[in-house]
């Protein structure tokens, strides 16, 4: 009986180790994706700020023409 329990416990431990490894791989992928999204967000914010500056400059030139 004890040997069966040990084998069952060993199997569960192996399953937990495999699950931890899978979760670790998934976590690494998610971190990589997050870093990509953060870079993309920063790029979009920078482009938006540049567009805003250009529009404000155009508005200023138009007002100066009045």
N, CA and C of each residue as an Amber inpcrd file, in Angstrom:
protein
   198
   0.8150000  -1.2030000   0.0000000   0.0000000   0.0000000   0.0000000
   0.8510000   1.2560000   0.0000000   1.8760000   1.2800000   0.8180000
   2.7260000   2.4630000   0.9130000   3.4470000   2.7220000  -0.4030000
   3.8200000   1.6560000  -1.0810000   4.5230000   1.8230000  -2.3590000
   3.5990000   2.4470000  -3.3980000   2.3320000   2.0370000  -3.4030000
   1.3510000   2.6200000  -4.3260000   1.1510000   4.1060000  -4.0320000
   1.1060000   4.4360000  -2.7330000   0.9380000   5.8350000  -2.3460000
   2.1530000   6.6510000  -2.7700000   3.3380000   6.0900000  -2.6110000
   4.5520000   6.7940000  -3.0200000   4.5710000   7.0180000  -4.5320000
   4.1710000   6.0000000  -5.2770000   4.1390000   6.1360000  -6.7310000
   3.1100000   7.1780000  -7.1560000   1.9560000   7.1930000  -6.4820000
   0.9210000   8.1890000  -6.7840000   1.4310000   9.5870000  -6.4550000
   2.1060000   9.7100000  -5.3200000   2.6670000  10.9980000  -4.9290000
   3.7380000  11.4380000  -5.9140000   4.5870000  10.5240000  -6.3190000
   5.6370000  10.8270000  -7.2880000   5.0280000  11.2970000  -8.6100000
   3.9710000  10.6340000  -9.0260000   3.2960000  11.0160000 -10.2690000
   2.7340000  12.4280000 -10.1530000   2.0890000  12.7230000  -9.0380000
   1.5230000  14.0620000  -8.8220000   2.6270000  15.1230000  -8.7940000
   3.7410000  14.8080000  -8.1680000   4.8660000  15.7470000  -8.1150000
   5.4120000  15.9980000  -9.5210000   5.5370000  14.9230000 -10.3090000
   5.9980000  15.0750000 -11.6930000   5.0260000  15.9390000 -12.5000000
   3.7200000  15.7500000 -12.2770000   2.7190000  16.5570000 -12.9670000
   2.8260000  18.0230000 -12.5500000   3.0560000  18.2520000 -11.2580000
   3.2170000  19.6250000 -10.7700000   4.4650000  20.2820000 -11.3600000
   5.5400000  19.5340000 -11.4560000   6.7750000  20.0580000 -12.0490000
   6.5350000  20.4150000 -13.5060000   5.8550000  19.5370000 -14.2370000
   5.5570000  19.7960000 -15.6400000   4.6630000  21.0250000 -15.7780000
   3.6740000  21.1430000 -14.9040000   2.7860000  22.3060000 -14.9380000
   3.5580000  23.5910000 -14.6410000   4.4290000  23.5500000 -13.6620000
   5.2500000  24.7230000 -13.3280000   6.1250000  25.1280000 -14.5110000
   6.7000000  24.1520000 -15.1830000   7.5360000  24.4510000 -16.3480000
   6.7030000  25.0710000 -17.4700000   5.5140000  24.5300000 -17.6830000
   4.6230000  25.0740000 -18.7140000   4.2070000  26.5060000 -18.3700000
   3.8590000  26.7220000 -17.1010000   3.4620000  28.0610000 -16.6640000
   4.6260000  29.0480000 -16.7710000   5.8250000  28.5820000 -16.4850000
   7.0040000  29.4330000 -16.6070000   7.2200000  29.8470000 -18.0590000
   7.0790000  28.8960000 -18.9830000   7.2170000  29.2170000 -20.4140000
   6.1460000  30.2100000 -20.8440000   4.9180000  29.9660000 -20.4090000
   3.8170000  30.8650000 -20.7580000   4.0610000  32.2610000 -20.1780000
   4.5540000  32.3100000 -18.9620000   4.8460000  33.5900000 -18.3240000
   5.9100000  34.3590000 -19.1020000   6.9330000  33.6630000 -19.5760000
   7.9810000  34.3160000 -20.3660000   7.4130000  34.8850000 -21.6620000
   6.5420000  34.1370000 -22.3080000   5.9030000  34.6110000 -23.5400000
   5.0620000  35.8490000 -23.2480000   4.3060000  35.8100000 -22.1620000
   3.4610000  36.9470000 -21.8010000   4.3000000  38.1840000 -21.4710000
   5.4140000  37.9920000 -20.7980000   6.2910000  39.1210000 -20.4880000
   6.8700000  39.7250000 -21.7610000   7.2430000  38.8590000 -22.6980000
   7.7660000  39.3430000 -23.9710000   6.6860000  40.1210000 -24.7270000
   5.4670000  39.5810000 -24.7490000   4.3480000  40.2700000 -25.3980000
   4.0860000  41.6170000 -24.7360000   4.1220000  41.6430000 -23.4140000
   3.8670000  42.8770000 -22.6770000   4.9110000  43.9290000 -23.0280000
   6.1500000  43.5250000 -23.1050000   7.2080000  44.4690000 -23.4640000
   6.9660000  45.0240000 -24.8640000   6.5150000  44.1770000 -25.7740000
   6.2050000  44.6350000 -27.1310000   5.0630000  45.6270000 -27.1480000
   4.0120000  45.3210000 -26.3780000   2.8800000  46.2480000 -26.3140000
   3.2880000  47.5840000 -25.6800000   4.1560000  47.5210000 -24.6930000
   4.6060000  48.7670000 -24.0520000   5.4240000  49.6060000 -25.0220000
   6.2860000  48.9570000 -25.8330000   7.0470000  49.6940000 -26.8420000
   6.1190000  50.3120000 -27.8830000   5.1380000  49.5260000 -28.3080000
   4.1880000  50.0340000 -29.3010000   3.3940000  51.2070000 -28.7280000
   2.9790000  51.0900000 -27.4750000   2.2280000  52.1760000 -26.8220000
   3.0770000  53.4450000 -26.7600000   4.3390000  53.2930000 -26.3800000
   5.2260000  54.4540000 -26.3110000   5.3950000  55.0930000 -27.6870000
   5.5720000  54.2690000 -28.7200000   5.6970000  54.7950000 -30.0810000
   4.4470000  55.5660000 -30.4920000   3.2790000  55.0140000 -30.1650000
   2.0310000  55.6890000 -30.5140000   1.8710000  56.9990000 -29.7490000
   2.2570000  57.0040000 -28.4910000   2.1880000  58.2420000 -27.7040000
   3.1270000  59.2990000 -28.3120000   4.3290000  58.8690000 -28.6890000
   5.2780000  59.8010000 -29.3030000   4.7400000  60.3520000 -30.6170000
   4.1530000  59.4840000 -31.4470000   3.5850000  59.9400000 -32.7260000
   2.4200000  60.8930000 -32.4920000   1.6070000  60.5840000 -31.4900000
   0.4780000  61.4540000 -31.1690000   0.9590000  62.8290000 -30.7200000
   1.9900000  62.8520000 -29.9050000   2.5460000  64.1260000 -29.4330000
   3.1300000  64.9250000 -30.5960000   3.8110000  64.2610000 -31.5130000
   4.3580000  64.9280000 -32.6900000   3.2390000  65.5110000 -33.5430000
   2.1710000  64.7360000 -33.7540000   1.0270000  65.2220000 -34.5380000
   0.3860000  66.4190000 -33.8400000   0.2450000  66.3300000 -32.5180000
  -0.3450000  67.4440000 -31.7710000   0.5030000  68.7160000 -31.9290000
   1.8020000  68.5520000 -31.8430000   2.6930000  69.7080000 -31.9960000
   2.5550000  70.3180000 -33.3880000   2.4840000  69.4830000 -34.4130000
   2.3450000  69.9850000 -35.7850000   1.0240000  70.7130000 -35.9710000
  -0.0480000  70.1470000 -35.4260000  -1.3620000  70.7980000 -35.5460000
  -1.3510000  72.1300000 -34.8090000  -0.7850000  72.1710000 -33.6220000
  -0.7160000  73.4280000 -32.8710000   0.1050000  74.4620000 -33.6270000
   1.1830000  74.0360000 -34.2620000   1.9990000  74.9600000 -35.0430000
   1.2050000  75.4910000 -36.2360000   0.4520000  74.6180000 -36.9060000
  -0.3700000  75.0620000 -38.0350000  -1.4270000  76.0560000 -37.5800000
  -2.0670000  75.7730000 -36.4420000  -3.0830000  76.6820000 -35.9110000
  -2.4500000  78.0370000 -35.6020000  -1.2630000  78.0070000 -35.0200000
  -0.5660000  79.2480000 -34.7270000  -0.2520000  80.0360000 -36.0000000
   0.1720000  79.3660000 -37.0490000   0.4520000  80.0590000 -38.3210000
  -0.8300000  80.6150000 -38.9360000  -1.9200000  79.8490000 -38.8370000
  -3.1950000  80.3450000 -39.3720000  -3.6810000  81.5640000 -38.6100000
  -3.5410000  81.5400000 -37.3120000  -3.9460000  82.7070000 -36.5090000
  -3.0820000  83.9100000 -36.8270000  -1.8260000  83.6770000 -37.0940000
  -0.9250000  84.7790000 -37.4210000  -1.2820000  85.4030000 -38.7640000
  -1.8900000  84.6010000 -39.6590000  -2.2650000  85.1000000 -40.9670000
  -3.5240000  85.9860000 -40.9070000  -4.2900000  85.9080000 -39.8350000
  -5.5480000  86.6670000 -39.7290000  -5.3180000  88.1380000 -39.6370000
